[in-house]
Amino acid sequence: NASDGWYIGVTHDLVTGVWVGGDERSIHFKTWALGQGSRSARPVWEKYMLKAYNDRLTGITKGKFNVSGEEVEGCVGLDSLSLNGKSMEIK
């Protein structure tokens, strides 16, 4: 009903979720295009991550995902990444 926008971002050492919406259930975005998470919540996540990367005190760094090739319980689609146990660099 276009009342919530979610965006979940994953880095090699951090998972962060952002919710944009209103506590009052009658509040809605004007259109689905405006309310989708990539449009409404992703910009908040992006600003947060840029600040986290630029502040050395956080210890959060850009880097590689370690992909062991082992099945991880609860992860959907992990086996569809054809990386054969190699690390993937995030740019």
C-alpha positions in Angstrom: 0.0 0.0 0.0 3.0 2.3 -0.5 3.3 3.2 3.2 6.8 1.8 3.8 10.1 1.9 2.0 12.9 -0.5 3.1 16.5 -0.9 2.0 18.9 -3.4 3.4 22.6 -3.0 2.5 25.3 -5.6 3.1 29.1 -5.1 3.2 31.8 -7.6 4.2 31.5 -6.5 7.9 28.2 -4.7 8.3 24.5 -5.2 7.6 22.3 -2.1 7.8 18.6 -1.7 7.3 16.8 1.6 6.7 13.0 2.1 7.0 11.2 5.2 5.6 7.6 5.7 6.3 5.1 7.0 8.9 4.0 5.5 12.2 0.4 6.4 11.3 -0.9 3.7 8.9 -2.9 6.3 6.9 0.4 7.9 5.6 1.3 6.7 2.1 3.7 7.7 -0.6 1.9 9.3 -3.6 3.1 6.5 -5.9 4.7 3.1 -5.7 7.7 4.6 -7.6 8.3 7.1 -4.8 7.7 4.7 -2.0 9.9 1.8 -3.2 12.9 1.3 -0.9 15.5 2.0 -3.6 14.0 5.4 -4.1 13.1 6.4 -0.6 15.4 4.5 1.8 18.5 3.8 -0.2 19.7 7.5 -0.2 19.6 7.4 3.6 21.6 4.2 3.6 24.1 5.7 1.1 24.7 8.8 3.3 25.1 6.5 6.4 27.6 4.3 4.6 29.7 7.2 3.2 29.9 8.6 6.8 30.8 5.2 8.2 33.6 4.7 5.6 35.0 8.2 6.1 35.2 7.9 9.9 38.2 5.7 10.7 37.0 5.3 14.3 34.1 3.1 13.1 36.5 0.4 11.9 34.3 -0.1 8.8 36.2 -0.5 5.6 35.6 -1.4 2.0 36.8 -4.9 1.3 36.2 -8.4 0.1 33.4 -10.8 1.0 34.8 -14.1 2.0 32.9 -16.8 0.1 33.6 -20.2 1.5 31.4 -22.1 -0.9 29.7 -23.7 2.1 25.9 -23.6 2.5 24.8 -20.9 5.0 21.6 -21.7 6.8 19.0 -18.9 6.3 20.7 -17.2 3.3 18.6 -17.3 0.1 20.3 -17.4 -3.2 23.9 -17.6 -1.9 24.6 -20.6 -4.0 23.6 -18.7 -7.2 26.8 -16.6 -6.9 29.1 -18.6 -9.1 32.3 -17.6 -7.2 33.6 -21.1 -6.5 34.9 -20.2 -3.1 36.8 -17.1 -4.2 36.6 -13.7 -2.7 34.6 -11.0 -4.4 35.9 -7.4 -4.2 33.4 -4.7 -3.6 34.2 -1.4 -5.3 
